[in-house]
Amino acid sequence: NMTVEWDLWNEPDGSGFWKPSQAQYLQMWSRFYARVRAAFPNQLIVGPSIAGQPNPSNTWWTTYLTYVKANNVAPDIYSWHDEPGDPATDVGRANSTLAAAGLTNTRPYQINEYATLSMQSPGGGAWFIGRLERAGADGLRGNWASGTGLHDDEANLLTKNSAGQYLPLGEWFMYRYYGSQTGNIVNLVPGTGTDGLAVKDNTAKNAKIL
């Protein structure tokens, strides 16, 4: 009774996670696609979750699009990483490259890793939230910890004091504020290198801006 989205492989366009050729990855993708469709026809397939971003000059991406179109194995949800990157810009490029390949997109994109470690701050997190909302994309913040730290500290949103107690850092408060916003999203004009999210409760006439 679980809702599952199947994501085959992490960053297949980088040798750190996938050492063979792209051609071999695409063969595996077809086998994976067929098995999931046969066993779980109502569950969603996500991919390719590349480290790079979708644009016409990214030959790994365009080769993938050509292949999934020709072999009728397109994912239900297209995904990539923005580390670094700009969700609003990259969604536009994804739309144009899918159209050029004769593909359509009916669900929000998944930017399932965003923000390099240096971008993970209250201001950086707020900028990514603004860009993800502007793009209409789903996002998952990247985790740059390793070892036991990968599952501790909420991916560097928390720290510990000398007694071992968890304490929230500044970016944690930014996400809490984002989660508290209610009402209707209203227009916020982005600046150069700045963005955010504004909502308004039309009943109480209260506005909240991140």
C-alpha positions as CSV (number, residue, x, y, z in Angstrom):
1,N,0.0,0.0,0.0
2,M,3.0,2.3,-0.4
3,T,3.2,5.0,-3.1
4,V,6.6,4.4,-4.8
5,E,8.5,6.4,-7.4
6,W,11.3,4.3,-9.0
7,D,14.6,6.1,-9.6
8,L,17.1,3.8,-11.2
9,W,20.5,5.3,-10.6
10,N,22.2,8.4,-9.1
11,E,24.2,10.6,-11.4
12,P,24.8,8.2,-14.3
13,D,26.5,10.9,-16.2
14,G,29.4,11.0,-13.8
15,S,32.2,8.4,-13.4
16,G,31.9,8.7,-9.6
17,F,28.6,6.7,-9.7
18,W,28.6,5.1,-13.2
19,K,31.9,4.0,-14.8
20,P,30.6,2.2,-17.9
21,S,29.4,3.9,-21.1
22,Q,26.2,5.7,-21.5
23,A,25.1,3.1,-24.1
24,Q,25.3,0.4,-21.3
25,Y,23.3,2.6,-19.0
26,L,20.6,3.1,-21.6
27,Q,20.4,-0.7,-22.1
28,M,20.0,-1.1,-18.3
29,W,17.4,1.7,-18.4
30,S,15.3,-0.2,-20.9
31,R,15.4,-3.4,-18.9
32,F,14.6,-1.5,-15.7
33,Y,11.7,0.3,-17.3
34,A,10.2,-3.0,-18.7
35,R,10.4,-4.7,-15.3
36,V,8.8,-1.9,-13.3
37,R,6.0,-1.4,-15.9
38,A,5.2,-5.1,-15.8
39,A,5.3,-5.5,-12.0
40,F,4.0,-2.1,-10.9
41,P,2.0,-0.6,-13.8
42,N,0.5,2.2,-11.6
43,Q,3.8,3.4,-10.1
44,L,5.9,6.2,-11.4
45,I,9.4,6.0,-12.9
46,V,11.8,8.9,-12.3
47,G,15.0,9.7,-14.2
48,P,17.7,10.2,-15.2
49,S,18.8,12.1,-12.0
50,I,22.0,13.4,-13.7
51,A,24.6,15.6,-12.0
52,G,24.5,18.0,-14.9
53,Q,21.6,20.2,-16.0
54,P,19.3,19.9,-19.0
55,N,20.4,22.2,-21.9
56,P,20.9,21.7,-25.6
57,S,24.7,21.5,-25.2
58,N,24.6,18.7,-22.7
59,T,25.0,15.7,-25.0
60,W,24.4,13.1,-22.3
61,W,21.0,14.7,-21.7
62,T,20.0,15.0,-25.3
63,T,21.2,11.5,-26.1
64,Y,19.1,10.2,-23.3
65,L,16.0,12.1,-24.5
66,T,16.5,10.8,-28.1
67,Y,16.8,7.2,-26.8
68,V,13.8,7.2,-24.5
69,K,11.7,8.7,-27.3
70,A,12.8,6.2,-29.9
71,N,12.4,3.2,-27.5
72,N,9.2,4.4,-25.8
73,V,10.8,4.3,-22.4
74,A,10.4,7.9,-21.2
75,P,10.1,8.4,-17.5
76,D,7.0,9.7,-15.9
77,I,9.1,12.4,-14.1
78,Y,12.3,13.9,-15.4
79,S,15.0,14.6,-12.8
80,W,18.4,16.2,-12.4
81,H,20.6,18.0,-9.9
82,D,21.3,21.7,-9.4
83,E,24.6,21.7,-7.5
84,P,25.1,24.4,-8.6
85,G,22.3,25.5,-10.9
86,D,19.2,27.6,-11.2
87,P,15.8,25.7,-11.1
88,A,13.9,28.5,-12.9
89,T,16.5,28.6,-15.8
90,D,16.9,24.8,-16.0
91,V,13.2,24.1,-16.1
92,G,12.9,26.4,-19.2
93,R,15.8,24.5,-20.8
94,A,14.3,21.2,-19.9
95,N,11.0,22.2,-21.6
96,S,12.8,23.3,-24.8
97,T,15.0,20.2,-25.0
98,L,12.0,17.9,-24.4
99,A,10.0,19.6,-27.1
100,A,13.0,19.4,-29.5
101,A,13.1,15.6,-28.9
102,G,9.3,15.2,-29.5
103,L,8.6,14.5,-25.8
104,T,6.0,16.0,-23.4
105,N,6.1,16.6,-19.7
106,T,2.9,16.3,-17.6
107,R,4.3,16.3,-14.1
108,P,6.5,18.7,-12.1
109,Y,10.2,18.1,-12.6
110,Q,12.3,16.7,-9.8
111,I,15.4,18.6,-8.9
112,N,16.2,15.9,-6.4
113,E,19.5,17.4,-5.2
114,Y,20.0,21.2,-5.0
115,A,22.5,23.5,-3.4
116,T,26.2,22.9,-3.0
117,L,27.6,23.0,0.5
118,S,28.6,26.6,0.2
119,M,25.1,27.5,-0.9
120,Q,23.5,25.9,2.2
121,S,22.8,29.0,4.3
122,P,19.6,30.9,5.2
123,G,20.0,33.2,2.2
124,G,21.0,30.4,-0.2
125,G,18.2,28.2,0.9
126,A,15.6,31.0,0.6
127,W,16.9,31.7,-3.0
128,F,16.5,28.1,-4.0
129,I,13.0,27.9,-2.5
130,G,12.1,31.0,-4.5
131,R,13.5,29.6,-7.7
132,L,11.8,26.2,-7.2
133,E,8.5,27.8,-6.5
134,R,8.9,30.1,-9.5
135,A,9.8,27.0,-11.7
136,G,7.0,24.9,-10.3
137,A,9.5,22.1,-9.7
138,D,9.9,19.7,-6.7
139,G,13.2,19.9,-4.9
140,L,15.3,18.0,-2.4
141,R,18.2,19.7,-0.7
142,G,21.5,17.9,-1.3
143,N,23.3,16.3,1.6
144,W,27.1,16.8,1.6
145,A,27.9,14.9,4.8
146,S,29.5,11.5,4.7
147,G,29.8,8.5,6.9
148,T,27.6,8.6,10.0
149,G,27.1,12.3,9.4
150,L,25.0,11.5,6.3
151,H,22.1,10.6,8.7
152,D,22.8,13.1,11.4
153,D,22.3,16.8,11.8
154,E,19.4,16.9,9.3
155,A,22.0,17.4,6.5
156,N,23.7,20.3,8.3
157,L,20.5,22.0,9.5
158,L,21.4,21.2,13.1
159,T,24.5,21.3,15.3
160,K,25.3,20.0,18.7
161,N,26.4,21.7,21.9
162,S,29.0,20.4,24.4
163,A,26.3,18.2,26.1
164,G,25.4,16.5,22.8
165,Q,22.0,18.3,22.5
166,Y,20.8,19.2,19.0
167,L,20.4,22.9,18.2
168,P,18.9,24.4,15.0
169,L,21.1,26.5,12.7
170,G,20.0,29.5,10.7
171,E,18.9,27.7,7.6
172,W,16.6,25.4,9.8
173,F,14.7,28.5,10.8
174,M,14.4,29.6,7.2
175,Y,12.7,26.2,6.3
176,R,10.4,26.4,9.3
177,Y,9.3,29.9,8.2
178,Y,8.8,28.6,4.6
179,G,6.7,25.7,6.0
180,S,4.5,28.2,8.0
181,Q,3.5,30.2,5.0
182,T,-0.2,29.9,4.0
183,G,-2.6,31.6,1.7
184,N,-2.2,32.4,-2.0
185,I,1.2,32.9,-3.7
186,V,1.4,36.4,-5.1
187,N,3.9,38.0,-7.5
188,L,7.4,38.8,-6.2
189,V,9.7,40.4,-8.7
190,P,13.2,38.8,-8.5
191,G,16.3,40.9,-8.3
192,T,19.8,40.2,-9.7
193,G,20.9,37.2,-7.7
194,T,17.9,37.4,-5.3
195,D,14.5,35.8,-5.2
196,G,12.0,34.7,-2.7
197,L,8.4,33.7,-2.1
198,A,5.5,35.9,-1.1
199,V,2.0,34.7,0.1
200,K,-1.1,36.6,1.1
201,D,-4.1,35.6,3.2
202,N,-6.9,37.3,1.5
203,T,-9.2,37.0,4.5
204,A,-7.0,38.5,7.1
205,K,-5.0,40.6,4.6
206,N,-1.7,39.4,6.0
207,A,1.3,38.9,3.8
208,K,4.4,36.8,4.5
209,I,7.6,37.2,2.5
210,L,10.6,34.8,2.4
